[in-house]
Amino acid sequence: MTFNDDPFGAVQEAFSARLVERETWLISGVGCDSYLVIGSDRAMMIDTGMSRRNLREFVSTLTDLPISVVNTHGHFDHTGGNGFFDEVFMHPKAVADAKKVLLGADADDFPLEYDIQTVTEGHVFDLGDRTLEVFCIGAHNPGSIALLDKKYRLLFTGDEVESAQVLLMINPETEETVRLHLENMRKLEKLLPTYDRLCPAHNGSPIVAEHYIHAFIDIDQRVLAGESGSTKIASPSFPVGSGSFPLDVNPDLRRFSLKGTSIIYDKNQIKS
């Protein structure tokens, strides 16, 4: 069956799922990749994408346990499906963005009348024989968190670590996003003994943790030391002329690529 999910066009299926680890499903749909993490007592959705279709109905085919939601940050491509669930958690700095629809979508098409509970550094979600620990890593977005699953040695990173690119030019709170990102990568580097794989929200998952954490540390250090990125900033996610993101309209944006990943930043935000 094909249906129209404007402004994203026709899609064959609302959602699909693949198992990336025991009791760990990657859910693909409109918006970001989400994850269903299942414990012995309850399950947790890490992000919910932004499809108008009922995500809860779909994930209920994968588990009979009660399901809560935790958002890696507040951008609507991660929070649009929150209202299909009864319990939603996020960082306090994610709350202001969580119900702001993106890309010309109609707010009336989404279930936005839901309550939010906030969590910050050190909070532990106990799912029964499995936990998710919260680490604050805001750079792409001030409300970003990572979630550490020590049992299966996974780290869920939202948009702060991924294979294709991390967007470091859209944080409304600070221009020091590259420096913040470096501090966060060093923080995650110290945790490497507890995890092996990263589960980001875009562009492929899972990915090798040690490689990408060290690649981002190298990239951030080089940019902060004065090396200049490329003006060719388009990517498959944001093609030139797409009109979906300001990558091709801001002449000050740069892409610095190394070892299979990139950051995109505003050159004017790098302090000399």
Buried (B, 14 or more C-beta within 10 A) or exposed (E): EEEEBEEBEEBEEBBEBEEBBEBBBBBBBBBBBBBBBBBEEBBBBBBBBBBBBBBBEBBEEBBEBEBBBBBBBBBBBBBBBBBBBEBBBBBEBBBEBBBEBBBEBEEEBBBBEBEBEEBBEEBEBEBEEBBBBBBBBBBBBBBBBBBBBBBBBBBBBBBBBBBBBBBBBBBEEEBBBBBBBBEBBBBBBEBEEBBBBBBBBBBEBBBEBEBBBBBBBBBBBBBBEEEEBEEEBBBEBBEEEEEBBEBBEEEEBBBBBBEEBBBBBBBEBBEE
